[in-house]
Amino acid sequence: MPEPRESERRRLLGELGAGLAAEASTLAALTDYLGQSYAELPEAELALPLAEEPQIPFWRSYAEQARDIGVARALALRFPQLGFPVERGI
């Protein structure tokens, strides 16, 4: 008796219109493909804890500036479009 996975594959191939010959050759090719062993991937070489990324000091300075002068003003210093006062008609 075929294993459950093979039975399911046969059923699916039949639903897709595969004839018996095509079904047999397709199942043989699939079994061969799935039986291949692949080389193991090398383990990632990570030194923990990870080193701080170069942008982190800038973000810390932005956060400190936002605490000191307020978020809106700190953003306005970085984004010119936020430097305009909000008024009706602008």
Contacts in CASP RR format, 6 or more apart in sequence:
PFRMAT RR
TARGET T0000
AUTHOR 0000-0000-0000
METHOD contacts of the structure
MODEL  1
MPEPRESERRRLLGELGAGLAAEASTLAALTDYLGQSYAELPEAELALPL
AEEPQIPFWRSYAEQARDIGVARALALRFPQLGFPVERGI
2 10 0 8 1.000
6 27 0 8 1.000
9 27 0 8 1.000
9 30 0 8 1.000
10 23 0 8 1.000
10 27 0 8 1.000
13 19 0 8 1.000
13 22 0 8 1.000
13 23 0 8 1.000
13 26 0 8 1.000
13 27 0 8 1.000
14 23 0 8 1.000
18 26 0 8 1.000
62 74 0 8 1.000
62 78 0 8 1.000
65 74 0 8 1.000
65 77 0 8 1.000
66 74 0 8 1.000
66 75 0 8 1.000
72 82 0 8 1.000
75 82 0 8 1.000
76 82 0 8 1.000
76 83 0 8 1.000
84 90 0 8 1.000
END
